[in-house]
C-alpha cells in the first residue's frame, strides 16, 4: 500500500507521532489507526495501555510507548475501571519532537500536549461518551454497582478536563457529521468530516440468499437488538443474531423459535453471513456504523433507525437529495411496529445489488487513506 509521501509528496519528510487511547483489540478505531500506520510507517505510537498481540501486526510492528496505566493491577482486563486516572495518564505521556501529532481518540488521548511548533490533528470517533451523551447507559442508576455510585462524583471533573484540553488540538476530524455536531456542542469547535474506512472490497455480493434477517452487534442495551428480536418473534420471521454481550440472557428470554443466536463470529465467516441475509437490521443510534456498509458491500439492503451515522451511510428514502439509488429503508421510531412496517416495505422493493456494492465502495479503505492524505497535505501547506 502507498505511504502518505507517495500519495502526497507534500508529506514527505514529515516527522509524525501517532497516538491512540488504548490497544486492547481490533475494532473500528483500530482500523483507522491501521490506515495511519500505512500512511506513516515509521511513526512511533503513544497509548495508555497495550495488550501485546491484541492488535494487528501492522500496529504492533512499531515503537509503542505506554502510560503508567500499563503497570496498574489487572489493567489488561479491568483498565476501564481506571477511567478517573486516564486524564493524568494522558498528561504524563511525553510526545517526542515532531511536526505532526496525529491522534485517534474516543476518550482522553486528544488531551496530549504537542511539542512546540508541532500541529496536533485529532481524528475523533466521539467526545468521551461515558461522560457526555451516553452517561446513563454506562453509569446510570439502572446499571447498579460501585461505578454508578462513584461516577456522579467523578463525572464533573472529567467533563471540565475534557473541555479544558479541547484547545490542545489544532484541527479535529470527525468520523461523521453526527459526531461533528457533538464536537461542536461539547467543545465549541468545528471538525472536518472524513468517514472511517470500511473494508468493502473483501465482501462479495451474489452468494446464495438464506432468506433470514441479520443482526451483527455487541449485545448491549443501547444497541436496541431487542427491537429486532421482538419484531421477528412477533411476525414469525427468521432472524440470526451474531454477537455477544451482557444483554444476551435477556434477549434469549424474549426470543421465539425463529430467532437464532450465533454468538461471536470470526471475520472469515462474515462475508457469507452478510451475503445470505435478506436484509440487515440496524436498530440503534450509532456515531457512524460500519456493519451496515459491510452488509451493503455484500449486496444486502439495510433497514436502519433514521438517526445518527446511518443517515450518512444508508440511502433509505426514494427522494434522496443527491439522486442516489436506495440501499435500504429507514424507520423513524424505535418501536416493533415501525420496524415491521419498514421490513414489509422493503419486501416490495427491487434493489440493485450492484448499486448497493458501489455505494459501499465509496467508503473503502483506499478512499479513506487518500482523503486523509489530501487533507493533511493541505493543512501542512498552510502551516508551512
ChimeraX attribute file (.defattr): number of C-alpha atoms within 10 A of each C-alpha:
attribute: neighborCount
match mode: 1-to-1
recipient: residues
	/A:1	9
	/A:2	14
	/A:3	20
	/A:4	26
	/A:5	16
	/A:6	13
	/A:7	18
	/A:8	17
	/A:9	12
	/A:10	17
	/A:11	22
	/A:12	14
	/A:13	9
	/A:14	15
	/A:15	17
	/A:16	21
	/A:17	22
	/A:18	24
	/A:19	25
	/A:20	24
	/A:21	23
	/A:22	24
	/A:23	25
	/A:24	17
	/A:25	15
	/A:26	13
	/A:27	10
	/A:28	17
	/A:29	22
	/A:30	20
	/A:31	19
	/A:32	21
	/A:33	23
	/A:34	21
	/A:35	23
	/A:36	23
	/A:37	22
	/A:38	17
	/A:39	22
	/A:40	21
	/A:41	18
	/A:42	15
	/A:43	22
	/A:44	20
	/A:45	23
	/A:46	27
	/A:47	22
	/A:48	24
	/A:49	24
	/A:50	23
	/A:51	15
	/A:52	12
	/A:53	12
	/A:54	13
	/A:55	18
	/A:56	15
	/A:57	10
	/A:58	13
	/A:59	23
	/A:60	18
	/A:61	12
	/A:62	14
	/A:63	11
	/A:64	17
	/A:65	17
	/A:66	20
	/A:67	21
	/A:68	15
	/A:69	23
	/A:70	19
	/A:71	11
	/A:72	13
	/A:73	10
	/A:74	11
	/A:75	16
	/A:76	17
	/A:77	10
	/A:78	11
	/A:79	18
	/A:80	11
	/A:81	12
	/A:82	12
	/A:83	18
	/A:84	15
	/A:85	13
	/A:86	22
	/A:87	20
	/A:88	16
	/A:89	22
	/A:90	23
	/A:91	15
	/A:92	15
	/A:93	18
	/A:94	14
	/A:95	19
	/A:96	14
	/A:97	15
	/A:98	18
	/A:99	19
	/A:100	20
	/A:101	27
	/A:102	25
	/A:103	27
	/A:104	26
	/A:105	22
	/A:106	20
	/A:107	22
	/A:108	26
	/A:109	25
	/A:110	31
	/A:111	23
	/A:112	24
	/A:113	20
	/A:114	24
	/A:115	16
	/A:116	9
	/A:117	11
	/A:118	17
	/A:119	21
	/A:120	25
	/A:121	22
	/A:122	26
	/A:123	27
	/A:124	25
	/A:125	25
	/A:126	23
	/A:127	26
	/A:128	19
	/A:129	15
	/A:130	19
	/A:131	21
	/A:132	15
	/A:133	13
	/A:134	13
	/A:135	16
	/A:136	15
	/A:137	15
	/A:138	18
	/A:139	20
	/A:140	16
	/A:141	12
	/A:142	10
	/A:143	12
	/A:144	11
	/A:145	11
	/A:146	9
	/A:147	15
	/A:148	17
	/A:149	13
	/A:150	12
	/A:151	20
	/A:152	14
	/A:153	10
	/A:154	14
	/A:155	16
	/A:156	12
	/A:157	13
	/A:158	22
	/A:159	15
	/A:160	10
	/A:161	15
	/A:162	21
	/A:163	14
	/A:164	12
	/A:165	16
	/A:166	20
	/A:167	16
	/A:168	16
	/A:169	20
	/A:170	14
	/A:171	19
	/A:172	22
	/A:173	22
	/A:174	28
	/A:175	25
	/A:176	27
	/A:177	20
	/A:178	20
	/A:179	23
	/A:180	24
	/A:181	17
	/A:182	21
	/A:183	22
	/A:184	13
	/A:185	12
	/A:186	17
	/A:187	16
	/A:188	13
	/A:189	17
	/A:190	16
	/A:191	22
	/A:192	15
	/A:193	17
	/A:194	19
	/A:195	25
	/A:196	25
	/A:197	23
	/A:198	25
	/A:199	17
	/A:200	23
	/A:201	16
	/A:202	14
	/A:203	20
	/A:204	18
	/A:205	22
	/A:206	13
	/A:207	15
	/A:208	10
	/A:209	16
	/A:210	14
	/A:211	13
	/A:212	17
	/A:213	24
	/A:214	26
	/A:215	24
	/A:216	24
	/A:217	21
	/A:218	20
	/A:219	23
	/A:220	17
	/A:221	17
	/A:222	16
	/A:223	16
	/A:224	20
	/A:225	23
	/A:226	24
	/A:227	22
	/A:228	27
	/A:229	25
	/A:230	21
	/A:231	21
	/A:232	24
	/A:233	18
	/A:234	15
	/A:235	12
	/A:236	13
	/A:237	17
	/A:238	20
	/A:239	28
	/A:240	22
	/A:241	24
	/A:242	19
	/A:243	17
	/A:244	18
	/A:245	13
	/A:246	11
	/A:247	17
	/A:248	19
	/A:249	11
	/A:250	12
	/A:251	22
	/A:252	14
	/A:253	8
	/A:254	12
	/A:255	20
	/A:256	19
	/A:257	11
	/A:258	16
	/A:259	24
	/A:260	16
	/A:261	16
	/A:262	12
	/A:263	17
	/A:264	14
	/A:265	13
	/A:266	7
	/A:267	7
	/A:268	9
	/A:269	9
	/A:270	18
	/A:271	18
	/A:272	18
	/A:273	20
	/A:274	31
	/A:275	26
	/A:276	23
	/A:277	26
	/A:278	21
	/A:279	28
	/A:280	27
	/A:281	29
	/A:282	28
	/A:283	27
	/A:284	22
	/A:285	19
	/A:286	18
	/A:287	20
	/A:288	25
	/A:289	22
	/A:290	21
	/A:291	19
	/A:292	28
	/A:293	30
	/A:294	28
	/A:295	31
	/A:296	32
	/A:297	32
	/A:298	30
	/A:299	31
	/A:300	31
	/A:301	31
	/A:302	31
	/A:303	27
	/A:304	27
	/A:305	28
	/A:306	21
	/A:307	19
	/A:308	18
	/A:309	21
	/A:310	28
	/A:311	19
	/A:312	15
	/A:313	23
	/A:314	26
	/A:315	25
	/A:316	24
	/A:317	14
	/A:318	13
	/A:319	11
	/A:320	11
	/A:321	7
	/A:322	7
	/A:323	9
	/A:324	14
	/A:325	17
	/A:326	22
	/A:327	28
	/A:328	27
	/A:329	25
	/A:330	26
	/A:331	21
	/A:332	12
	/A:333	13
	/A:334	16
	/A:335	17
	/A:336	17
	/A:337	15
	/A:338	16
	/A:339	27
	/A:340	20
	/A:341	15
	/A:342	18
	/A:343	22
	/A:344	10
	/A:345	13
	/A:346	21
	/A:347	11
	/A:348	8
	/A:349	11
	/A:350	8
	/A:351	16
	/A:352	14
	/A:353	18
	/A:354	16
	/A:355	17
	/A:356	26
	/A:357	25
	/A:358	14
	/A:359	23
	/A:360	27
	/A:361	21
	/A:362	17
	/A:363	23
	/A:364	21
	/A:365	19
	/A:366	18
	/A:367	16
	/A:368	19
	/A:369	23
	/A:370	17
	/A:371	15
	/A:372	21
	/A:373	22
	/A:374	16
	/A:375	15
	/A:376	20
	/A:377	19
	/A:378	14
	/A:379	14
	/A:380	15
	/A:381	10
	/A:382	8
	/A:383	9
	/A:384	5
